[in-house]
Each structure stands twice: as C-alpha cells, then as structure tokens.
Amino acid sequence: MPIRISENDYLHLSESEKHVIDYINEHEKQLSELSITTIAQKSFTSLATVSRAIRKCGYGGIAELRYSLNKKSEERDDTYVINNILNQSYRECIKTIDNVSIPSILTVTGYIRNAKRILIYSRGLTALVAEEFAHYLLLSGYNAFVMKDAVIMRRTDKLLTKDDVMIIVTVENTTPELAESAAMAKKLGAKVISLVCKAGTNLEKYSDVTIVGHAESVVDNDVARSASRIPLSIICHIITEYLAK
C-alpha cells in the first residue's frame, strides 16, 4: 500500500520531493531494506529532501513511515515486528527530547559545576545507566560516585553534605530507598536532581529539578515487566555533552 497523498498536496511538492515520493511508492515492498541515505541516492536527491518529503506526507521520519505502511498492509511478519520496534525507539527518543527543557538542563549543569561531590543513586538495571553517567562526569573532571546499595542509601544522612548534589536515576521510582534518600538529602540542604520516566511520584516533592523521559515496555509478560532505559541514557547524554563543551 503506497503513501497516500492528495493530488493538491502532491502538486505543491518540489520536483525533487516528487522524485522521492515516486521512488518510495515504486519500491514500497523493499522499503524495510532501504535507508534514508539509499533513498536519497536512488532518487538522485539529498538527505534533507527525503526527510522533508516524508514529513510533508504526515510522517515524523522514515521509521514511522515504514511502520505505517507495514501496519496498513497487515503483514505480521518479521519485517513488521522490526519496524514496530524501530518506531517504538523513535517515539522514545522524540518524546523524551520534547520533554526536556533547556532551563532544566542549565539548572542541572549549574548544580553539578558548583558541587563538591556528585552522588548518583540508582538501583537494578538502571544502575548501568548511572555508572555510564558517572564515568563521563569523571572524564570531564567532576567528582562523581554511584550509589546502588540499598543499605548504604539508608545512611544518606551520614554521606551527604549541603555542598553535594544527589542525582537519582530511575525509570518508575518503585524503589522506596530512592525517595527516602532524596528526603534526607533535602533535609541536609543538598541539591536533589531526579532523572525519571514517570511523573507524579513522591520523589518529585523532594527534588529541586525533575526531568521526565518517555519510556515504553521492552519486556511485558507473565515472568517480568521491564521498561526501556533509552530515555534516561538520552537525558544523561545531553547533560554530559553540555558539561564537556
């Protein structure tokens, strides 16, 4: 099923954009195998032209276009499944970036720059994101540590001072020790930053800044439920990239 575009909209496309749409429609069955670079080369246009043409047809990008065309054709094969995964990853990235405000990033980086120490609290699989975050902060000259032991978290009042910054990295904030640690840090006068994927939890009332990403399920079955950590990685990447400039 090719891209549906009205005759009037088609007439308002540039000649290069028409070439892109015509090429995609002619090679729709191979679309899952074509990158945006390949489409640009084969249609004798540029990457910008391909992206612009796809957006003018109402799609956010190549991943959304692939998913939409496969969904319409109702082909529940491996190609459909992979396109669905790509579209999910695309949504997580775009919605997370849309949620991030520049003032929040500037406030967070300001706290980090003025901190004596940066203590990053995280649990479970999310601690892997926290460790990578701390690694890049260390490479940029910041005194960063990861706290992932629940027993140590309960001793936060013995660890932090008002000159330190606590950063909590969590998907849904289902670990009670994180909110308890944030409450202790707040009482001590330390700055508290929360990087999360679920808004409206108790953690927010103890946080000076909260940045919320958009996460979707990776595993959701009778055995376990686990959400993606990609949004948290994106937020941490934005912070460390800005600090490294």
C-alpha positions in Angstrom: 0.0 0.0 0.0 1.8 3.2 -1.2 2.0 6.6 0.5 -1.4 8.2 0.2 -1.1 11.9 -0.7 -3.8 14.2 -2.2 -3.3 15.5 -5.7 -3.3 19.0 -4.4 -0.6 18.2 -1.8 1.4 16.4 -4.5 1.3 19.4 -6.8 2.8 21.5 -4.0 5.8 19.3 -3.7 9.0 20.4 -5.3 10.2 18.3 -8.3 12.9 16.7 -6.1 10.3 15.8 -3.4 8.1 14.3 -6.1 11.0 12.1 -7.2 11.4 10.9 -3.6 7.7 10.0 -3.2 7.6 8.3 -6.6 10.6 6.3 -5.7 9.2 5.2 -2.4 5.9 4.2 -3.9 7.6 2.3 -6.7 9.8 0.4 -4.2 7.4 0.1 -1.3 8.0 -3.7 -0.9 11.7 -3.0 -0.4 11.2 -0.1 1.9 12.2 -2.1 5.0 15.6 -2.7 3.4 16.2 0.9 2.3 17.9 3.5 4.5 17.2 7.2 4.1 20.7 7.5 2.5 19.9 4.9 -0.1 16.6 6.5 -0.9 18.4 9.8 -1.5 21.0 8.2 -3.7 18.5 6.2 -5.8 16.1 9.2 -6.2 19.1 11.5 -7.0 18.2 13.8 -4.2 19.6 14.8 -0.8 19.0 13.5 2.7 17.3 16.8 3.6 15.0 16.4 0.6 14.0 12.9 1.6 13.3 13.9 5.2 11.3 16.9 4.1 9.2 14.9 1.6 8.4 12.3 4.2 7.3 14.9 6.7 5.1 16.7 4.1 3.3 13.4 3.8 2.5 13.5 7.5 5.2 11.2 8.9 7.7 12.1 11.5 10.5 10.1 9.8 11.5 7.0 7.9 10.8 4.7 10.9 7.3 6.0 11.3 6.7 5.7 7.5 7.9 2.1 7.5 5.7 1.2 10.5 2.7 2.8 9.0 3.0 1.1 5.6 3.5 -2.3 7.2 0.6 -1.8 9.6 -1.7 -0.9 6.7 -0.6 -4.0 4.8 -1.3 -6.1 7.9 1.7 -8.2 7.3 2.5 -9.7 10.7 5.9 -10.9 9.7 9.4 -10.3 10.9 9.7 -7.1 8.9 6.5 -5.7 10.6 7.8 -6.6 14.1 11.2 -5.0 13.5 9.6 -1.8 12.1 7.4 -1.7 15.2 10.5 -1.9 17.4 12.1 0.9 15.4 9.0 3.0 15.7 8.9 2.5 19.4 12.6 3.5 19.8 11.8 6.6 17.6 8.9 7.5 19.9 11.0 7.2 23.0 13.8 9.4 21.6 11.5 12.1 20.2 9.1 12.3 23.1 12.0 12.4 25.6 13.7 15.2 23.7 10.4 17.1 23.5 10.0 16.7 27.3 13.5 18.1 28.1 13.5 21.9 28.7 16.7 23.9 28.2 16.2 25.8 31.6 16.1 22.4 33.4 19.4 21.3 31.7 21.0 24.6 32.6 19.9 24.4 36.2 21.1 20.8 36.5 24.5 21.5 34.9 24.9 24.6 37.2 24.3 22.4 40.3 26.9 19.9 39.1 29.5 22.5 38.3 29.2 24.0 41.8 29.0 20.7 43.7 31.8 19.3 45.8 30.7 15.8 45.0 28.0 14.3 42.7 26.4 11.2 44.2 24.3 9.3 41.7 21.7 7.0 43.2 20.2 4.2 41.2 19.0 0.5 41.5 18.8 -2.6 39.4 19.4 -2.4 35.7 19.1 1.4 35.7 22.4 1.5 37.7 24.1 0.6 34.5 23.0 3.9 33.1 24.1 5.6 36.3 27.5 4.1 36.0 28.0 5.3 32.4 26.8 8.7 33.5 29.3 8.8 36.4 32.1 7.6 34.0 31.6 10.6 31.7 31.3 13.0 34.5 34.6 11.7 35.9 36.2 12.1 32.5 35.1 15.7 32.5 36.8 16.3 35.8 33.8 16.0 38.2 33.9 14.1 41.5 31.1 11.6 40.8 30.1 8.4 42.5 27.4 5.8 42.0 25.3 4.6 45.0 23.3 1.4 44.2 23.3 -0.4 47.6 20.0 -0.1 49.5 21.8 -0.4 52.9 24.1 2.5 52.1 21.2 4.6 50.7 19.6 4.4 54.1 22.7 6.0 55.5 22.5 9.0 53.2 22.3 11.4 56.1 25.9 10.2 57.0 27.2 10.5 53.5 26.0 13.8 52.0 26.6 17.4 52.9 24.9 20.6 51.8 27.8 21.1 49.3 27.0 17.9 47.4 24.5 17.1 44.7 22.3 14.0 44.6 21.2 12.7 41.2 18.6 10.0 41.2 18.3 7.9 38.0 15.2 5.7 37.9 12.6 4.6 35.4 9.4 4.5 37.5 10.7 5.2 41.0 9.3 2.0 42.5 12.3 1.6 44.9 11.4 3.2 48.3 15.0 3.8 49.2 15.4 6.4 46.5 12.6 8.7 47.8 13.8 8.1 51.3 17.4 9.1 50.3 16.1 12.2 48.5 14.1 13.3 51.6 17.3 13.0 53.7 19.4 14.9 51.1 16.7 17.7 51.0 16.8 18.0 54.8 20.6 18.3 54.8 20.4 21.1 52.2 21.9 19.3 49.3 20.5 19.8 45.8 18.5 16.9 44.5 18.1 16.1 40.8 15.7 13.4 39.6 16.0 11.8 36.1 12.9 9.6 35.7 10.4 8.2 33.2 7.3 8.5 35.3 5.9 11.8 36.5 4.0 12.4 39.7 5.8 10.2 42.2 6.8 11.1 45.7 10.4 11.6 44.5 9.4 14.9 42.8 8.4 16.7 46.0 12.0 16.2 47.3 13.7 17.2 44.1 14.9 20.6 43.1 14.8 19.6 39.4 13.0 16.7 37.8 13.5 15.7 34.1 11.0 13.2 32.8 11.7 11.0 29.8 9.2 8.8 27.9 9.8 5.0 28.3 8.0 2.1 26.8 8.0 -1.6 27.7 10.7 -3.8 26.5 9.6 -7.0 28.2 6.0 -7.4 29.5 4.9 -11.0 30.1 4.0 -13.4 32.9 7.6 -13.6 34.0 8.6 -9.9 34.2 7.9 -6.4 33.1 10.8 -4.1 32.2 10.8 -0.6 30.6 13.4 0.8 28.3 16.4 2.8 29.7 17.0 4.6 26.4 15.2 7.8 27.6 17.4 8.0 30.7 20.5 7.5 28.6 19.4 10.3 26.3 18.9 12.7 29.3 22.3 11.8 30.8 23.9 12.2 27.4 22.5 15.7 27.0 23.9 16.7 30.4 27.3 15.3 29.9 27.7 16.6 26.4 26.8 20.1 27.6 29.2 19.9 30.5 32.0 18.7 28.2 31.7 21.7 25.9 
